[in-house]
Amino acid sequence: MQWPRLRYDRILWVLSLMLIALLWLRAINSKKMEEVSKPLVTVEPLDGGSKLITEQNVLNMLAKSFGSSISQTALSEVEIDRMEKVVESDPFVQDAAVYVDQQNTLQLTIKQRNPVLRIMDTNGGNYYLDKEGKKMPVSSNYTARVLVVTGKLPPHTPDFLEKRSNLLKDVFTVWQQLDKDEFLRDFIQQLHVANNGDLLMSPLIGDQLIILGSTRHLEDKLERLKVFYKQAIPYEGWRKYKTINLKYNGQIVCNKK
């Protein structure tokens, strides 16, 4: 009986592959046992460099949820998804990216929510709204320079933008329209909701009261206001008028002081 001829080169090749796989698995297991270093937090600033939430705020949040010994956690036990969810639960945070880099540093990059309105209603409400209409508390780190809204407003609800009739929705709609216009965006400083539901606006220059009324024909009203400021005010002066009324269709009715 003749035994098959052995191919020593193939045996050597298979053994080499097995050795490489064994070393690779050992390296992976060894890597998993290594510990992450102290978290490194980067909060992306808003326009102008402001931060509603600081790096230390995020570190405190992690310590509260995961313990102060987070930097001694093995790589295999780092809960990346849970960390992202914990950080994103903060009302100032829009998005959180968490990962461990090649040096075993736990990296967190935070994108803040961008406040666009500050609501200060007659019911004691004092909060921000971001571009999506989400509610944000007032920050102890920074006061955002945004359009201020005062007066008789309903409480914020997550679905207020979906409601057919809602004064908070009307206010948000006015902001959206103002934000589209380079002149009006910075010129209108405050919105006020009167007891009868009328929307009133205060400009940056002059002390006149702009009576907007409702959001009906809003684009036309704001366009009339722009034309008035650009054509009439230069001749009449900023302080001549007490009120500028845009409620009437196609008209501007002014009361002088």
C-alpha positions in Angstrom: 0.0 0.0 0.0 1.4 3.4 -1.1 0.9 6.4 1.2 0.0 9.7 -0.5 2.9 12.1 -1.0 2.9 14.9 1.5 3.1 18.5 0.3 5.1 20.2 3.0 4.8 23.6 1.4 1.0 23.4 1.7 1.2 22.2 5.3 3.6 25.1 6.1 1.2 27.6 4.4 -1.8 26.3 6.4 0.2 26.4 9.7 1.3 30.0 8.9 -2.3 31.1 8.4 -3.3 29.4 11.6 -0.5 31.2 13.5 -1.5 34.6 12.0 -5.2 34.0 12.9 -4.1 33.0 16.4 -1.9 36.1 16.8 -4.7 38.3 15.4 -7.3 37.0 17.9 -4.9 37.4 20.7 -4.2 41.0 19.7 -8.0 41.7 19.6 -8.6 40.2 23.0 -5.6 42.1 24.4 -6.9 45.3 22.9 -10.4 44.8 24.4 -8.8 44.4 27.8 -7.1 47.8 27.5 -8.8 50.8 29.3 -10.0 54.0 27.8 -8.3 57.2 28.8 -10.2 60.3 30.2 -13.0 61.4 27.9 -12.1 64.3 25.5 -15.2 66.4 24.8 -15.5 68.9 22.0 -18.6 71.2 21.9 -19.0 72.8 18.5 -19.8 76.5 19.2 -22.8 78.4 17.8 -22.3 81.4 15.5 -20.1 83.9 17.4 -18.4 81.2 19.4 -21.1 80.8 22.1 -21.8 77.6 24.0 -25.1 76.9 25.8 -23.5 73.7 27.2 -19.8 73.3 28.1 -17.4 70.5 28.0 -17.5 70.2 31.7 -21.3 70.0 31.6 -20.9 66.9 29.4 -18.3 65.3 31.6 -20.6 65.8 34.6 -23.4 64.2 32.7 -21.2 61.2 31.9 -20.0 60.8 35.5 -23.6 60.9 36.7 -24.7 58.2 34.3 -21.6 56.0 34.1 -19.6 56.8 37.2 -16.4 58.8 37.8 -14.3 55.8 36.9 -15.3 55.8 33.2 -11.6 56.3 32.2 -10.8 52.9 33.8 -13.4 51.0 31.7 -12.2 48.3 29.4 -12.6 48.9 25.7 -14.9 45.9 25.5 -17.3 47.4 28.1 -17.6 50.9 26.7 -21.2 51.6 25.9 -20.9 53.9 22.9 -24.6 53.8 21.9 -25.8 54.4 25.4 -23.4 57.3 25.9 -24.7 59.0 22.7 -28.3 58.6 23.9 -27.5 60.0 27.4 -25.8 63.1 26.0 -28.5 63.6 23.3 -31.2 63.6 26.0 -29.9 67.0 27.1 -32.1 69.7 25.7 -29.1 71.8 24.5 -27.7 68.9 22.4 -28.8 68.2 18.9 -26.3 65.4 18.1 -23.5 63.5 19.9 -20.9 61.4 18.2 -19.0 59.1 20.5 -16.0 56.9 19.6 -12.7 55.6 20.8 -9.6 56.6 18.7 -6.4 54.7 18.1 -4.9 56.0 21.3 -7.8 54.6 23.3 -9.1 58.1 24.0 -12.9 58.4 24.4 -13.9 61.2 22.0 -17.2 63.0 22.2 -18.2 65.6 19.6 -21.3 67.6 20.5 -23.5 69.6 18.1 -25.6 72.1 20.0 -29.2 73.1 19.3 -29.5 76.6 17.8 -31.9 78.8 19.7 -33.9 81.3 17.5 -36.6 82.6 19.8 -36.8 83.4 23.5 -40.3 83.0 24.9 -41.2 85.0 28.0 -44.9 84.7 28.3 -47.4 86.0 30.9 -47.7 82.5 32.5 -44.1 82.6 33.7 -42.7 80.6 30.8 -39.1 81.5 30.0 -37.4 79.3 27.4 -35.9 79.1 23.9 -37.2 77.5 20.7 -34.7 76.1 18.2 -35.1 76.0 14.4 -37.2 72.9 14.6 -39.6 74.4 17.3 -38.1 72.2 20.1 -38.1 73.7 23.6 -34.8 74.5 25.3 -34.3 75.9 28.8 -32.4 79.1 29.4 -28.7 78.4 29.7 -26.7 79.5 32.7 -23.6 79.7 30.5 -24.8 82.1 27.8 -27.7 84.3 26.9 -28.5 83.9 23.2 -29.2 87.2 21.3 -32.3 86.1 19.6 -35.8 87.5 18.9 -37.7 87.9 22.2 -41.4 87.0 22.3 -43.6 88.2 25.2 -47.3 88.3 26.0 -50.2 86.0 26.2 -49.1 82.7 24.7 -50.3 79.1 25.2 -48.0 76.5 26.9 -45.5 74.8 24.6 -46.4 71.3 23.4 -44.2 69.1 21.2 -46.9 69.1 18.5 -47.7 72.9 18.5 -46.5 73.3 14.9 -49.0 70.7 13.7 -52.0 72.5 15.3 -54.4 74.4 13.0 -54.7 77.4 15.3 -52.1 78.2 17.9 -50.5 81.6 18.8 -47.2 80.0 19.5 -47.3 78.5 16.0 -48.1 82.0 14.7 -45.1 83.5 16.4 -42.8 80.8 15.0 -44.3 81.4 11.5 -43.4 85.1 11.9 -39.9 84.3 12.9 -39.5 82.0 9.9 -40.6 84.7 7.5 -38.4 87.4 9.2 -35.4 85.0 9.0 -35.7 84.8 5.2 -35.2 88.6 4.9 -31.8 90.1 5.4 -33.2 93.5 6.4 -36.1 92.4 8.7 -34.1 89.6 10.4 -32.0 92.1 12.4 -34.4 95.0 12.3 -37.2 93.4 14.3 -36.2 93.0 17.9 -39.3 91.8 19.7 -42.7 90.2 19.2 -45.6 90.7 21.6 -48.9 88.9 21.7 -51.6 91.2 22.9 -54.6 90.0 25.0 -56.8 90.1 21.9 -54.4 87.9 20.0 -52.9 90.6 17.8 -49.2 90.2 17.0 -47.1 93.3 17.6 -43.5 94.0 16.7 -40.9 96.4 18.0 -38.1 97.6 15.7 -34.4 98.2 16.4 -34.6 101.9 15.5 -37.4 104.1 16.6 -40.0 103.5 19.3 -43.1 102.9 17.1 -45.3 99.9 17.5 -45.9 97.8 14.5 -49.3 96.1 14.5 -49.1 93.0 12.5 -52.5 91.5 13.6 -52.7 87.9 12.5 -50.4 85.9 10.1 -52.9 86.2 7.3 -51.1 87.6 4.2 -48.0 87.7 6.3 -45.6 88.0 3.3 -47.5 90.9 1.9 -47.6 92.7 5.2 -43.9 92.4 5.7 -43.2 93.5 2.2 -45.3 96.6 2.7 -43.4 97.3 5.9 -40.1 97.1 4.1 -41.3 99.5 1.4 -42.5 101.9 4.1 -39.2 101.9 6.0 -37.2 102.3 2.8 -39.3 105.0 1.1 -41.3 106.9 3.8 -39.1 106.9 6.9 -36.1 108.6 5.3 -38.3 111.6 4.6 -40.5 111.6 7.8 -37.9 110.4 10.3 -37.8 107.4 12.7 -39.6 109.0 15.6 -42.5 110.7 13.9 -44.9 107.7 14.1 -46.5 106.1 17.2 -48.0 103.1 15.4 -47.7 101.4 12.0 -50.7 99.3 11.4 -50.5 96.5 8.8 -53.8 94.7 9.6 -55.7 96.2 6.8 -55.4 94.5 3.4 -53.1 96.3 1.1 -52.7 99.4 3.4 -50.5 100.9 6.0 -52.2 103.0 8.5 -50.0 105.2 10.7 -50.7 107.2 13.8 -48.4 110.2 14.4 -47.2 111.1 17.9 
